[in-house]
Amino acid sequence: MAYERPTLAVVLQKANWDGHAALLGGEPDFAALGATLARIEAAYAAVGWEKLEFFQHRPAGKALSPVALDALVKAAVVEMKGGAARLRAECFAARDLAKAMETRLRLSDELPRNAADLCGQIAKAADFLGIAVNQTTLGGAIDRDAAELRKPFL
């Protein structure tokens, strides 16, 4: 099964966060979480997904040469350690901030309960995306795709 990029959940998109601005009023970390979500979107857009989806570079009905395959694997590993690592860092920063906000909001009597729920959803989605682009997950996908493409040479 070829690697497929994870989707950017709606709850992690800055426009969605901005649409919920009234929920949080003057919450001090509101702007910080919004900025973190904007950085997630930018990092997601900057990932060279086509390098990680190298299985799809195979010419229809033909095998890649071992040299071409090695080059694709090397490019995928570089992207895993570059763009995907930056996305992962932003995701985990958002997760941690959203979790802290959720805890604080659950203790507050002044803000609506669904504000804490929103922060919990952001924390969960950010964690999920961060795990989807971590080195273990991506490294395994790269290894599986490369092994599948190497089969004609074994």
N, C-alpha and C positions, 0 to 999 in steps of 0.2 A: 504494500500500500504506500503510495507516494505521499511525501510530506505535504500538508496543506497548512497555509498560514492561519493562525488564529484570528478571529474577528475582534474588532475593537467594540466592546459592548457599549450600548447607548449610554449607560450610566457613567461611563468613563469619559464621555465627550463633554467638553467645556460648555457647549451650547445647552446641553441638558442641565448641567449644573447651574448655569446662569438663569435658566427657566425656573429654578427652584429657589431663587434668591430670597423671596418673601418668607420662606420657611425659617431661615436662619437669622434674619434681621441683622443685628450688629455683632454676631458671633465673631470673635477675634480671629479665628483661624479660617474664616470663610474665604477671604481673598487668597490665603496661602494654599488652600486645597484647590481653589479654582485655577491658580497658577500652575500647580502640580498637574492637574488634569490637562491643561494646555500643553505642558511639556510632554505628557504621555502621547497626546495626539501628534505632536511634532516628531517625537522619537519613533512612533509607529510608522508615520509617513516616510521617515528617513531610512528605515530598515530596507536593505536590498533583498526583498522577499524572493525575487527571481533567482538569487544566488542560493537560497536555502531550498528552493523548489527545483533543484537541478535535475531531478529525475525527468522533468518535462522537457529538458533540452535534447533528449534522445530523438534522433531523426526517426520519422515514422517507418516502422518495419525494419529498422537497422540498429545495429549495436554501435555504441560509442567506442572509439579506440581507447585502449588503456591509458594512453597519454592524455587524451581529452577528458576522460573520466577523472583522472588524478587532478587535473587542473580545476575541474568543477568542484571536486571535494575540497581542495585547498581553498578555493574562493568561498565555499560555504562555511568552512571553519573560521576563516578571517571574519566573515559577516557575523557569525555566531559570537565571536569575541569582541566585535566592534558594535555595530548598530543594534543587534539583539541584546547585548549586554547593557547598552545605554537605556534601552526600553525597559529591561528588567529592573534596573536601578530606579527609574522613575516610577514604575509600578509599585515597587516595594516601599518607596517613600510615600506614595499616595495611600497605600494600604495602612501604613503605620499612623499617618496623620488622620485618616478617616476613622481608624479604630479608636484613637485617642478622643476624637471629637464625638464619636458615638457614645463612648463611656461617659464623657462629660455631659452630653445632651440628655442621656437617660437619667442623670441625677438632677437635671434642671426641671423646675416646675414652671418656668416661664416660657419655654419653647415647645412647640407641638411635638408629639411623640414621633410623627412621621419624619421629622428632621433627623432624628437618631436612626430611624430605619433606613433613610437614604444614605447616611454615612456608612451604615453596616453593609448595604448593597455595594457601595463603592469599594469598601475594603475587601469584600469577597471577590468582586470582579477584578480588582487590581491584583490580588493574590493569584487568582486563576491565570490571568494573562502573564504575570511574572513567571509563574511556574511553566507555562507553555513555551516561554522563550529562554528558559534557563539552560545551562550547558548540558545537564543530564538529559533533558527532554530533546533538545536539538541535536546533541551528539548522537543519541540513539537513532533519531530519524535519519541523520546523515549516514550513519553506519548501515542502517537497513536499506536505504535507497542505493547506496554504493554497492552493497552486496548483491542486490537484485540486478543492478546494471553490469556487475562483473560475471554473472552466471554464464554468459556465452563464452567466456575466456577460461573457464575452469574445466 
